Amino acid sequence: MESVVSQDAVVTITESAAQQIAAMLAGDAENAGKSLRVFVEAGGCSGMQYGMVFDERRPDDLGAEFHGVGVVVGPFSANDMRGSVIDFSDALTGGGFKINNPNAHSSCGCGKSFSA
C-alpha cells in the first residue's frame, strides 16, 4: 500500500509500524475506523512523555494516512512532534514502538520521555 501524505502531516510512520497498528485494529471492533492519535503530555523522567491511543479525528487535528493507517496529532502536541517518525520492531529485546523525534533535546533510557 502506498502512503498518502497531506500537507498537515506532523508525524510519519514506517511500513512495519503501520502493519502492527493495522493488526491491532483488525482484532478490535471497538476501534474500527479510528486513527492512531499520537500526543505528548507532561510527565516521564525527562519532563514530557509520548502517548498513543486509537481515536476519532477532531476538526483541529493534523494528520495523514500511511500504508492504510490514519495518524492524527492535536494542535497542542504538533510543535513538539513535527518531523517525528514512528517505527515498530518485534525484537525480543528493545522491541515495540519507537519514536524518533528531531525536536527532543534529550531523552531518558526508556525512550518514552524527552525534553524539548
C-alpha distances in whole Angstrom, upper triangle without the diagonal:
4,7,9,13,16,19,20,18,20,18,15,13,12,9,12,13,10,10,14,14,12,15,17,17,16,20,21,22,24,21,19,17,18,17,17,21,22,25,28,32,35,36,35,37,36,37,33,31,27,26,23,23,21,22,22,22,25,26,27,24,21,18,14,11,8,5,7,10,13,15,19,22,25,28,30,28,26,28,28,25,24,22,21,18,17,17,17,19,21,24,27,29,27,24,22,20,22,22,23,25,26,29,30,34,34,33,34,34,32,29,29,31,32,34,33
4,7,10,13,16,18,15,18,16,13,12,11,9,13,14,11,12,16,16,14,17,19,19,19,23,24,24,26,22,20,18,19,17,17,20,21,24,27,31,34,35,35,37,35,36,32,30,26,26,23,23,21,22,22,21,24,25,25,22,19,16,12,9,7,5,8,10,12,14,18,21,24,26,28,26,24,26,26,23,21,19,19,16,17,16,18,20,22,25,29,30,28,25,23,21,21,21,21,23,24,27,29,32,33,32,34,33,32,28,28,31,31,33,32
4,6,10,13,14,11,14,12,9,9,10,9,13,13,10,12,15,14,14,17,19,18,19,22,23,24,25,21,20,17,17,15,15,17,18,21,24,28,31,32,32,34,32,32,29,27,23,23,20,21,19,20,20,18,21,22,22,19,16,12,9,6,4,5,7,9,10,11,14,17,20,22,25,22,20,22,23,19,18,16,16,14,14,15,17,20,22,25,28,29,27,24,22,19,19,18,19,20,21,23,25,29,30,29,31,31,29,26,26,28,28,30,28
4,7,10,11,10,13,12,10,11,13,12,16,15,13,15,18,16,16,19,21,19,20,24,24,24,25,21,20,17,16,14,15,17,18,21,24,27,31,32,33,35,33,33,29,27,24,23,20,21,19,19,18,16,19,19,19,16,14,10,7,5,6,8,8,10,9,11,13,16,19,20,23,21,19,21,22,19,17,16,16,15,16,17,19,23,25,28,31,32,29,27,24,21,21,20,20,21,22,24,26,29,31,30,32,33,31,28,27,29,29,30,28
4,7,8,6,10,10,8,11,13,14,17,16,14,17,19,17,17,21,22,21,22,26,25,26,26,22,21,18,17,14,15,16,16,19,21,25,28,30,30,33,31,30,27,25,22,22,19,20,19,19,18,16,18,18,17,14,11,8,5,6,7,10,11,11,10,10,12,14,17,18,20,19,16,18,19,16,14,13,14,13,15,17,19,23,26,28,31,32,29,26,24,21,20,18,18,18,19,20,23,26,28,28,30,31,30,26,25,26,26,27,25
4,5,6,9,11,11,13,16,17,20,19,17,20,22,20,20,23,24,22,24,27,27,27,26,23,22,19,17,15,16,16,16,18,21,25,28,30,31,33,31,30,27,26,23,22,20,21,20,19,17,14,16,15,14,12,9,7,5,8,10,13,13,13,11,11,11,13,15,16,19,18,14,17,19,16,13,13,15,15,17,19,22,26,28,31,34,34,31,29,26,23,22,20,20,19,20,21,24,27,29,29,31,33,31,28,27,27,27,27,25
4,6,9,11,12,15,18,20,23,21,19,23,25,22,23,27,27,25,28,31,30,30,29,26,25,22,20,17,18,17,17,19,21,24,27,30,31,33,30,29,26,25,23,23,21,22,22,21,19,16,17,15,14,12,9,8,8,11,13,16,17,16,14,13,13,13,15,14,18,17,13,15,17,15,12,12,15,16,18,21,24,27,31,33,36,36,32,31,28,24,23,21,20,19,19,19,22,25,28,28,31,33,31,28,27,27,26,26,24
4,6,9,11,14,17,20,22,20,19,22,23,21,22,25,25,23,26,29,28,28,27,23,23,20,18,15,15,14,14,15,18,21,24,26,28,30,28,26,23,22,20,20,18,19,19,18,17,13,13,13,11,9,5,6,7,11,13,17,17,15,12,11,9,10,11,11,14,13,10,12,14,12,10,11,13,15,16,20,23,26,29,32,35,34,31,29,26,22,22,19,19,17,17,17,20,24,26,26,29,31,29,26,24,24,23,24,21
4,6,7,11,14,16,18,16,15,19,20,18,19,22,22,21,24,26,25,26,25,22,22,19,17,13,13,12,12,14,16,19,23,25,26,28,26,25,21,20,17,17,16,17,17,17,16,13,14,14,13,10,6,5,5,9,10,14,14,13,10,8,8,8,11,12,14,12,9,12,13,10,8,9,10,11,13,16,19,23,26,28,31,31,27,25,22,19,18,15,15,14,15,16,18,22,24,23,26,28,26,22,21,22,21,22,20
4,7,10,14,17,18,16,16,19,20,18,20,23,22,22,25,27,26,27,26,22,23,20,18,14,13,11,10,11,13,16,19,21,22,24,22,21,18,17,14,15,14,16,17,16,17,14,15,15,13,10,7,7,8,11,12,16,17,14,12,9,8,7,9,10,12,9,6,8,10,7,5,6,7,9,11,15,18,21,25,27,29,29,25,24,21,17,16,13,13,11,12,12,15,18,20,20,23,24,23,19,18,18,18,18,16
4,7,10,13,15,12,13,16,17,15,17,20,19,19,22,24,24,25,24,21,21,19,17,13,11,10,8,10,12,16,19,21,21,23,21,20,17,16,13,13,12,15,15,16,17,15,16,18,16,12,9,8,8,10,10,13,15,12,11,8,8,8,11,12,14,11,9,11,10,7,6,5,5,6,7,11,14,18,21,23,26,25,22,20,17,14,12,9,10,9,11,12,14,17,19,18,21,22,20,17,16,17,16,18,16
4,7,10,12,10,10,13,14,13,15,18,18,18,21,23,23,25,24,21,21,19,17,13,11,12,11,13,15,19,22,23,23,25,23,23,20,18,15,15,13,16,16,17,18,16,18,20,18,15,12,9,8,9,7,10,12,10,10,8,10,11,14,16,17,14,12,14,14,10,9,7,6,5,6,9,12,16,19,21,24,24,21,19,16,13,12,10,10,11,12,14,16,20,21,20,22,23,21,18,17,19,18,20,19
4,7,8,6,6,10,11,10,12,15,15,15,18,20,20,22,23,19,19,18,16,12,10,12,11,14,16,20,23,24,23,25,24,24,20,18,15,15,13,15,15,17,18,17,20,22,20,17,14,11,10,9,6,8,11,9,10,8,11,13,16,18,20,16,15,17,16,12,12,11,9,6,5,6,9,12,15,18,21,21,18,16,13,10,10,9,10,12,14,16,17,21,21,20,22,22,20,17,16,19,19,21,21
4,5,5,6,9,10,11,12,14,15,16,18,21,21,24,24,21,21,20,18,15,13,15,14,17,19,23,26,26,25,27,25,26,23,21,17,17,15,17,17,20,21,20,23,25,24,20,18,15,13,11,8,8,11,10,12,12,15,16,20,22,23,20,19,20,19,16,15,13,11,7,6,5,8,10,13,16,19,20,17,15,13,10,10,11,11,14,16,19,19,23,23,21,23,22,21,18,18,20,21,24,23
4,5,5,6,9,10,10,12,14,15,16,19,20,22,24,20,19,19,18,15,14,17,17,20,22,26,29,29,28,30,29,29,26,24,20,20,17,18,18,20,22,21,24,26,26,22,20,17,14,11,8,6,10,10,12,13,17,19,22,25,26,23,22,24,23,19,19,16,15,11,10,8,9,11,13,16,19,20,18,15,14,12,13,14,15,17,20,22,23,26,26,24,26,25,23,20,21,23,24,27,27
4,5,5,6,9,10,11,13,14,15,17,19,22,23,20,19,19,19,16,14,17,17,20,22,25,28,28,26,28,27,28,25,22,19,19,16,18,17,20,22,23,26,28,28,24,22,19,17,14,11,9,12,11,14,14,18,20,23,26,27,23,23,25,23,20,20,18,15,12,9,7,6,7,9,12,16,17,15,12,11,10,11,13,14,18,20,23,23,26,25,23,24,23,21,18,19,22,23,26,27
4,5,5,6,9,10,11,12,14,16,17,20,20,17,17,17,16,13,11,14,13,16,19,22,25,24,23,25,25,25,22,19,16,15,12,14,14,17,19,19,22,25,24,21,19,16,14,12,10,9,11,9,12,11,15,16,20,23,23,20,20,22,20,17,18,16,13,10,7,5,5,8,10,13,16,17,15,11,9,7,9,10,13,15,18,20,20,24,23,21,22,21,19,16,16,19,21,24,24
4,5,5,6,8,10,10,12,15,15,18,19,15,15,14,13,11,10,13,13,17,20,23,26,26,26,28,27,28,24,21,18,16,13,14,13,16,17,17,21,23,23,19,18,14,12,10,7,6,7,6,9,10,13,16,19,22,24,21,20,23,21,18,18,17,15,12,9,8,8,11,13,16,19,20,18,15,12,11,12,13,15,18,20,22,23,26,26,24,25,25,22,20,19,22,23,26,26
4,6,5,6,9,10,10,13,15,17,19,16,15,15,15,13,12,16,16,20,23,26,29,29,28,30,30,30,27,24,20,19,16,16,15,18,19,20,24,26,26,23,21,18,16,13,10,8,9,8,12,13,17,19,23,26,27,24,24,26,25,21,22,20,18,15,12,10,9,11,11,15,18,20,18,15,12,12,14,16,18,21,23,26,26,29,29,26,27,26,23,21,21,24,26,29,29
4,5,5,6,9,10,11,13,16,17,14,14,15,15,13,11,15,15,19,21,24,27,26,25,27,27,28,25,21,18,16,13,14,13,16,19,20,23,26,26,23,22,19,17,15,12,11,12,10,13,13,17,19,22,25,26,23,23,26,24,21,22,21,18,15,11,10,7,9,9,13,15,17,16,12,9,9,12,14,17,20,23,25,25,28,27,24,24,23,20,19,18,22,24,27,28
4,5,5,6,9,10,11,14,14,11,11,12,11,9,8,11,12,16,19,21,25,25,24,26,27,27,23,20,16,14,11,11,9,13,15,16,20,23,23,19,19,16,14,12,11,10,10,7,10,10,13,16,19,22,23,20,21,24,22,19,20,20,17,14,11,11,9,12,13,16,18,20,18,14,11,10,13,14,17,19,23,24,24,27,27,24,25,24,21,19,18,21,23,26,27
4,5,5,6,9,10,12,14,11,10,10,11,10,10,14,15,19,22,25,28,28,28,30,30,30,27,24,20,18,14,13,11,14,15,17,20,23,24,21,20,17,15,12,11,9,8,7,10,12,15,18,21,24,26,23,23,26,25,22,23,22,20,17,14,13,12,15,15,18,21,22,21,17,14,13,16,18,20,22,25,27,27,31,30,28,28,28,25,23,22,25,27,30,30
4,5,5,7,9,12,14,12,11,13,13,13,13,16,18,21,24,26,29,29,28,31,31,31,28,25,21,19,15,14,13,16,18,20,23,26,27,24,23,20,19,16,14,12,11,10,13,15,18,21,24,27,28,26,26,29,28,24,26,25,22,19,16,15,12,14,13,17,18,21,20,16,14,14,17,19,22,24,28,29,29,32,32,29,29,28,25,23,22,26,28,31,32
4,6,6,7,10,11,9,10,12,11,12,11,14,15,19,21,23,26,26,25,28,29,29,26,22,19,16,13,11,10,13,16,18,21,25,26,22,22,19,19,16,15,14,13,11,13,14,17,19,22,26,26,24,24,27,26,23,25,24,21,19,16,15,13,14,14,17,18,21,19,16,13,13,16,18,21,23,27,28,28,31,30,27,27,26,23,22,20,23,26,29,30
4,5,5,7,9,6,6,8,8,9,10,13,15,19,22,24,27,27,27,30,30,30,27,23,20,17,13,11,9,11,13,16,19,22,23,20,21,18,17,15,14,14,12,10,11,13,15,18,21,24,25,23,24,27,26,23,25,25,22,20,17,17,15,17,17,21,22,24,23,19,16,15,19,20,23,25,28,29,29,33,32,29,29,29,25,24,22,25,28,31,31
4,6,7,10,9,7,10,11,13,13,17,19,22,26,28,31,31,30,33,34,34,30,27,24,21,17,15,12,15,16,18,22,25,27,24,24,21,19,17,16,15,12,11,14,16,19,22,24,28,29,27,27,31,30,26,28,27,25,23,20,19,17,19,18,22,23,25,24,21,18,18,21,23,26,28,31,32,32,36,35,32,32,32,28,27,25,29,31,34,34
4,7,9,9,9,12,13,15,15,18,20,23,26,28,31,30,30,33,34,34,31,27,24,21,17,15,13,16,18,20,24,27,28,25,26,23,22,20,19,18,16,15,17,18,21,23,26,29,30,28,29,32,31,28,30,30,27,25,21,20,18,19,18,22,22,25,24,21,18,18,22,24,27,29,33,34,33,37,36,33,32,31,28,27,25,29,31,35,35
4,5,6,6,10,10,13,13,16,19,21,24,26,29,28,28,32,33,32,29,25,22,19,16,13,10,13,15,18,21,24,26,23,24,22,21,19,20,19,16,14,16,17,19,21,23,27,28,26,27,31,29,27,29,29,26,24,21,21,19,21,20,24,24,26,25,22,19,19,22,23,27,28,32,33,32,36,35,32,32,31,27,27,25,27,30,33,34
4,5,5,9,10,13,15,17,20,23,26,27,31,31,31,34,35,35,31,28,25,21,18,15,12,13,14,17,20,23,26,23,24,22,22,20,21,20,17,16,16,18,20,22,24,28,29,27,28,32,31,29,30,31,28,27,24,24,22,24,24,27,28,30,29,26,22,22,25,26,30,31,34,35,35,38,38,35,35,34,31,30,28,30,33,36,36
4,6,9,9,12,14,15,19,21,24,25,28,28,29,32,33,32,29,26,23,19,16,12,10,10,12,15,18,21,23,21,23,21,21,20,21,21,18,16,16,17,18,21,22,25,26,25,26,30,29,27,29,30,28,26,23,24,23,25,25,28,29,30,29,26,22,22,25,25,29,30,33,33,33,37,36,33,33,33,30,29,26,28,31,34,34
4,6,6,8,10,12,15,18,21,22,26,26,27,30,31,30,26,23,20,17,13,10,6,7,9,12,15,19,20,18,19,17,18,16,18,18,15,13,12,14,15,17,19,22,23,22,23,27,26,23,25,26,24,23,20,21,20,22,22,26,27,28,27,24,20,19,22,22,26,26,30,30,30,34,33,31,31,31,27,26,23,26,28,31,31
4,6,9,11,14,17,20,23,25,29,29,30,33,34,33,29,26,23,19,16,13,9,10,10,13,16,19,21,19,20,17,17,15,16,16,13,11,12,14,15,18,20,24,25,24,24,28,28,25,26,27,25,23,21,21,21,23,23,27,28,30,28,25,22,20,23,24,27,28,31,31,32,36,35,33,33,33,30,28,26,28,31,33,33
4,7,10,13,16,19,23,25,28,29,30,34,33,32,29,26,22,19,16,13,9,9,8,10,14,16,18,16,17,15,14,12,14,14,11,9,9,12,13,16,18,21,23,22,22,26,26,23,24,25,23,22,20,21,21,24,24,28,30,31,29,26,23,21,23,23,26,27,29,30,31,35,35,33,33,34,31,29,26,28,30,33,32
4,7,9,13,15,19,21,25,26,27,30,30,29,25,22,19,16,12,10,6,5,5,8,11,14,16,13,14,12,13,12,14,15,12,9,8,9,10,13,15,18,20,19,19,23,23,20,21,22,21,20,18,19,19,22,23,27,28,30,27,24,21,18,21,20,23,24,27,27,28,31,31,29,30,31,28,26,23,25,27,29,29
4,6,9,13,16,19,23,24,24,28,27,26,22,20,16,14,10,8,6,6,6,7,10,13,14,11,11,9,9,9,11,12,10,7,5,5,7,10,12,16,17,16,16,20,19,17,18,18,17,16,14,16,17,20,22,25,27,28,25,22,19,16,18,17,20,20,23,23,24,28,28,26,27,28,25,23,20,22,24,26,25
4,6,10,13,16,20,21,21,24,24,23,19,16,13,10,7,6,5,6,9,9,12,15,15,12,12,10,10,10,11,13,11,8,6,5,6,9,11,15,16,14,14,18,17,14,16,16,14,13,11,13,14,17,19,22,24,24,22,19,15,12,14,14,16,17,20,20,21,25,25,23,24,24,21,19,17,19,20,23,22
4,7,10,13,16,18,19,22,21,20,16,14,11,8,5,5,6,6,8,8,10,13,13,9,10,9,11,12,13,16,15,11,9,6,5,6,8,12,12,10,11,15,14,12,14,15,13,14,12,15,16,19,21,24,26,26,23,20,17,14,15,13,16,16,19,18,19,23,23,21,22,23,21,18,15,17,18,20,20
4,7,10,14,15,16,19,18,17,13,11,7,6,5,7,9,10,12,11,13,16,14,11,11,10,12,13,14,17,16,13,11,7,6,5,8,11,11,8,9,12,11,8,11,13,10,11,10,13,14,18,20,22,24,24,20,19,15,12,12,10,13,12,15,15,15,19,19,17,19,20,18,15,12,13,15,17,16
4,7,10,12,13,17,15,14,10,8,6,5,6,9,11,11,14,13,13,16,14,11,11,12,15,16,17,20,20,16,14,11,9,6,7,9,8,5,8,10,9,8,11,13,11,13,12,15,17,20,22,24,26,25,21,20,17,14,14,11,14,12,15,14,14,17,17,16,17,19,17,15,12,12,13,14,14
4,7,9,10,13,12,10,6,5,5,6,9,12,15,15,17,17,17,19,16,14,14,15,18,20,20,23,23,20,18,14,12,9,9,11,8,6,9,10,7,8,11,14,12,14,14,17,18,21,24,25,26,25,21,21,18,15,14,11,13,11,14,12,11,15,15,13,15,17,15,13,10,9,10,11,11
4,6,9,12,11,9,6,6,7,8,11,13,16,16,19,18,18,20,18,16,17,18,21,23,24,27,27,23,21,17,15,12,11,12,9,8,12,12,10,11,15,17,16,18,17,20,21,24,26,27,28,26,23,23,20,17,17,15,17,14,17,14,13,16,16,14,15,18,16,14,11,9,10,11,12
4,7,10,9,6,5,6,9,11,14,16,20,20,22,22,21,23,21,19,20,22,25,27,27,30,30,27,25,21,19,16,15,15,12,11,14,14,12,14,17,20,18,20,20,22,24,26,28,29,29,27,24,24,22,20,19,17,18,16,18,15,14,15,15,14,14,17,16,15,12,9,10,10,11
4,7,7,5,5,6,9,11,14,17,20,21,24,24,24,26,24,22,23,24,27,28,28,31,31,27,26,22,21,18,18,19,15,14,17,17,14,16,19,21,19,21,20,22,23,25,26,27,27,25,21,22,20,19,18,16,18,17,19,17,14,16,14,12,12,15,13,13,10,7,9,10,13
4,6,6,6,5,9,11,15,17,21,22,26,26,26,29,26,24,25,25,27,29,28,30,31,27,26,23,22,20,20,21,18,16,19,19,15,16,20,21,18,20,19,20,21,22,24,24,24,21,18,19,18,17,16,15,17,16,18,16,13,15,12,10,9,11,10,10,7,5,8,10,13
4,6,8,8,12,14,18,21,25,26,29,29,30,32,29,27,27,28,30,31,31,33,34,30,29,26,25,22,23,24,20,18,21,20,17,18,21,23,20,21,20,22,22,23,25,24,24,21,18,20,19,18,17,16,17,17,19,17,13,14,11,9,7,9,9,10,9,6,8,9,13
4,6,8,11,14,18,21,25,26,29,29,29,31,28,26,25,26,28,30,29,32,33,29,28,25,24,21,21,22,18,16,19,17,14,15,19,20,18,19,19,21,22,23,25,25,25,22,19,21,20,18,16,15,15,14,15,13,10,10,8,6,6,10,10,10,9,6,5,5,9
4,7,11,13,17,20,24,24,27,27,26,28,25,24,24,25,27,29,29,32,33,29,28,24,22,19,19,19,16,14,17,16,12,15,18,20,18,20,20,22,24,25,27,27,28,25,22,23,22,20,18,16,17,15,16,14,11,11,10,9,10,13,13,12,11,7,6,6,9
4,7,10,14,17,20,21,23,23,23,25,22,20,20,21,24,26,25,28,29,25,24,20,19,16,15,16,13,11,13,13,10,11,15,17,15,17,17,19,21,23,25,26,26,24,21,21,19,17,15,13,14,12,14,12,10,11,10,9,10,14,13,11,9,5,5,6,8
4,7,10,13,17,18,21,21,22,24,22,19,19,20,22,23,23,26,26,23,21,18,17,14,15,16,13,11,14,14,11,11,15,16,14,15,14,17,18,20,22,23,23,21,18,18,16,14,12,11,13,12,15,13,11,13,12,9,10,12,10,9,6,4,6,9,11
4,7,10,14,15,18,18,19,22,20,17,17,17,19,20,20,22,22,19,18,14,14,12,13,15,13,10,12,13,10,9,13,14,11,13,11,14,15,17,19,21,22,20,17,16,13,11,10,8,11,10,14,13,11,14,14,11,12,14,11,9,6,6,8,11,12
4,7,10,12,15,16,17,20,18,15,16,16,18,19,19,21,21,17,16,13,12,11,12,15,13,10,13,15,13,11,15,16,13,14,12,14,15,17,19,21,22,21,18,17,13,11,11,10,14,13,17,16,15,18,17,15,15,17,14,12,8,10,12,15,16
4,7,9,13,13,15,19,18,14,15,14,15,16,16,18,17,14,12,10,10,10,12,15,14,12,14,16,14,12,15,16,13,13,11,13,13,16,18,20,21,21,18,16,12,10,11,11,14,14,18,18,17,21,20,18,18,19,16,14,11,13,15,18,18
4,6,10,12,14,17,17,14,15,14,16,16,16,18,17,13,12,10,10,11,12,16,16,14,16,19,17,15,18,19,17,16,14,15,15,18,19,22,23,23,21,18,15,13,15,14,18,18,22,21,21,24,24,21,22,22,19,17,14,16,19,21,22
4,7,10,12,16,17,14,15,13,14,14,15,16,15,11,10,9,10,11,13,17,17,16,17,21,20,17,19,20,18,18,15,17,16,19,20,23,25,25,23,20,17,14,17,17,20,20,24,24,24,27,27,25,25,26,22,21,18,20,22,25,25
4,6,9,13,14,11,13,12,14,14,16,18,16,12,10,9,9,10,11,15,16,15,16,20,20,17,19,21,19,19,17,19,20,23,24,27,28,29,26,24,20,18,20,19,22,22,25,24,25,28,28,26,27,28,25,23,20,21,23,25,25
4,6,10,12,10,12,11,13,14,16,18,16,13,10,10,9,11,11,15,16,16,17,21,21,19,20,22,21,21,19,22,22,26,27,30,32,32,30,27,23,21,23,21,24,24,26,26,27,30,31,29,30,31,28,26,23,25,26,28,27
4,7,8,6,9,8,11,12,15,18,15,13,9,9,7,9,9,12,14,14,14,18,19,17,18,20,19,20,19,21,23,26,28,31,33,33,30,28,24,21,22,21,23,22,25,24,25,29,30,28,30,32,29,26,24,24,25,27,26
4,6,5,9,10,13,15,18,21,19,16,13,12,9,9,8,10,13,14,14,17,19,17,18,21,20,22,21,24,25,29,31,34,36,36,33,31,27,24,25,23,25,23,25,24,26,29,30,29,31,33,30,28,25,25,26,27,25
4,6,9,11,13,16,20,22,20,18,15,14,11,11,9,10,13,15,14,17,20,18,19,21,22,23,23,26,28,32,34,37,39,39,36,33,30,27,27,25,26,25,26,25,27,30,32,31,33,35,33,30,27,27,28,28,26
4,7,10,13,16,19,23,21,19,15,13,10,9,7,7,10,12,11,14,16,16,16,18,19,21,22,25,27,31,33,36,38,38,34,32,29,25,25,23,24,22,23,22,24,27,29,28,30,33,31,28,25,25,25,25,23
4,6,10,13,16,19,18,15,12,10,6,6,5,6,9,10,9,12,14,13,13,16,16,18,18,21,23,27,29,32,34,34,31,29,25,22,22,19,21,19,21,19,21,25,26,26,28,30,28,25,22,22,22,23,21
4,7,11,14,17,16,14,11,8,6,5,6,7,10,10,8,11,13,11,10,13,13,15,16,19,22,25,28,31,33,33,29,28,24,21,20,18,18,17,18,17,20,23,25,25,27,29,27,24,22,22,22,22,20
4,7,10,13,13,11,7,5,4,6,9,10,13,12,10,13,15,12,11,12,13,13,14,17,19,23,25,28,31,31,28,25,22,19,19,16,17,16,18,18,20,24,25,25,27,28,26,23,21,22,22,23,21
4,7,10,10,8,6,6,7,9,12,14,17,15,13,16,17,14,13,13,13,13,13,16,18,22,24,27,30,30,27,25,22,18,19,17,18,17,19,20,22,26,27,26,28,29,27,24,23,24,24,25,24
4,7,6,5,4,6,9,12,15,17,20,18,16,19,20,16,15,15,15,13,13,15,17,20,22,25,28,29,26,24,21,18,18,17,18,19,21,22,24,27,28,27,29,30,28,25,23,25,26,27,26
4,5,5,6,8,11,14,17,20,22,19,17,20,20,16,16,14,14,11,11,12,14,17,19,22,26,26,24,21,18,15,16,15,16,18,19,21,23,27,27,26,28,28,26,23,22,24,25,27,26
4,6,9,11,14,17,21,23,25,23,21,24,24,20,19,18,16,14,13,13,14,16,18,22,25,26,24,21,18,16,17,17,18,20,22,24,26,29,30,28,30,30,27,25,24,26,27,30,29
4,7,10,13,17,20,23,25,23,21,24,24,21,20,19,18,16,15,15,16,19,20,24,26,28,26,22,20,18,19,19,21,22,25,26,28,31,32,30,31,31,29,26,25,28,29,31,30
4,7,10,14,17,20,22,19,18,22,21,18,18,17,16,14,12,13,14,17,19,22,25,26,24,20,17,15,17,16,18,20,22,24,25,29,29,27,28,28,26,23,22,24,25,28,27
4,7,10,13,16,19,17,16,19,19,16,16,16,15,14,13,15,16,19,21,25,27,28,25,22,19,16,17,16,18,19,21,22,24,27,28,26,28,29,26,23,22,23,24,26,25
4,7,10,13,15,13,12,16,16,12,13,13,12,11,10,13,15,18,21,24,26,26,23,21,17,14,15,13,15,16,18,19,20,24,24,23,25,26,23,20,18,20,21,23,22
4,7,10,12,10,10,13,14,11,12,13,12,13,12,16,17,21,23,26,28,28,25,23,20,16,17,15,16,16,18,18,19,23,24,23,25,26,24,21,19,19,20,21,20
4,7,8,6,6,10,10,8,9,12,11,13,13,16,18,22,25,27,29,29,25,23,20,17,16,14,15,14,16,15,17,20,21,20,22,24,22,19,17,17,17,18,17
4,6,6,6,10,11,10,11,14,14,16,16,20,22,25,28,30,32,31,28,26,23,20,19,17,18,16,18,16,18,21,22,22,24,26,24,21,19,18,18,19,17
4,6,5,8,10,10,11,14,15,17,18,22,24,28,31,33,35,34,30,29,26,22,21,18,19,17,18,16,18,21,22,22,25,27,26,23,20,19,19,18,16
4,6,7,8,10,11,15,15,18,18,22,24,28,30,32,34,33,29,28,25,22,21,18,19,16,17,14,16,18,20,20,22,25,23,21,18,17,16,15,14
4,6,6,6,8,12,11,14,15,19,21,24,27,29,30,29,25,25,22,18,17,14,15,12,14,12,13,16,17,17,19,22,20,17,15,14,13,13,12
4,6,5,6,9,10,13,14,18,21,24,27,29,31,30,26,25,23,19,18,14,14,12,13,11,13,16,18,18,21,23,22,19,17,16,15,15,12
4,6,5,9,10,14,16,20,23,26,29,30,32,31,27,27,24,21,19,15,14,11,11,8,11,14,16,17,20,23,22,19,17,16,14,13,10
4,6,9,9,12,14,17,20,23,26,28,29,28,24,24,21,18,16,12,12,8,9,6,8,11,13,13,16,19,18,15,14,12,10,9,7
4,6,6,9,10,14,17,20,23,25,27,26,22,21,19,15,13,9,9,7,8,7,9,12,14,14,17,19,18,14,13,12,11,12,10
4,6,9,12,15,19,22,25,27,29,28,24,23,21,17,15,11,11,8,8,7,11,14,16,16,20,22,21,17,16,16,14,14,12
4,7,10,13,17,20,23,25,27,26,23,22,20,16,14,10,9,7,6,8,11,14,16,16,20,21,21,17,17,17,15,16,13
4,7,10,13,16,20,21,24,23,19,18,16,13,10,7,5,4,6,8,10,13,14,14,17,18,17,13,13,14,13,14,13
4,6,10,13,17,18,21,20,17,16,14,10,8,6,5,7,9,11,12,16,16,15,18,18,17,13,14,15,15,17,16
4,7,10,14,16,18,18,15,13,10,7,6,5,6,9,12,14,14,17,17,15,17,17,15,12,12,14,15,18,17
4,7,10,12,15,15,12,10,8,6,5,6,8,11,14,17,16,19,19,17,18,17,15,13,13,16,17,20,20
4,7,9,12,13,10,7,5,4,6,9,11,14,17,20,19,22,21,18,19,17,15,13,14,17,19,22,23
4,6,9,9,8,5,5,7,8,11,13,17,20,22,21,23,22,19,19,17,15,14,15,18,20,24,25
4,6,9,8,5,6,9,11,15,17,20,23,25,24,27,25,22,21,19,16,16,17,21,23,26,28
4,5,6,4,8,11,12,16,17,21,24,26,24,26,24,21,20,17,15,15,17,21,23,26,28
4,6,6,9,13,14,18,20,23,26,28,26,28,25,22,20,17,15,16,18,21,24,27,29
4,6,9,12,13,16,18,21,24,26,23,25,22,19,17,14,12,14,16,19,21,25,27
4,7,9,9,13,14,17,20,22,20,21,19,15,14,11,9,10,12,15,17,21,23
4,7,8,12,14,17,21,22,21,23,21,17,16,14,12,11,13,16,19,22,24
4,6,10,13,16,19,21,19,22,20,17,16,14,12,11,11,15,17,21,23
4,7,10,13,16,18,17,20,18,15,15,14,12,10,10,13,15,19,20
4,7,9,13,15,13,16,15,12,13,12,10,7,8,11,13,16,17
4,6,10,11,10,14,13,11,13,13,11,8,8,10,11,13,14
4,7,9,9,12,12,10,13,14,13,9,10,11,11,13,13
4,5,6,9,10,10,13,15,14,10,11,11,9,11,10
4,6,8,10,11,15,17,17,13,14,13,11,11,9
4,6,9,11,14,17,17,14,14,12,9,9,6
4,5,7,10,13,14,11,11,9,6,6,5
4,7,11,14,15,13,14,11,7,6,5
4,7,10,12,10,11,9,6,5,7
4,7,8,6,8,6,4,6,9
4,6,6,7,6,6,9,12
4,5,8,9,10,13,16
4,5,7,10,13,16
4,6,8,11,14
4,7,11,13
4,7,10
4,7
4
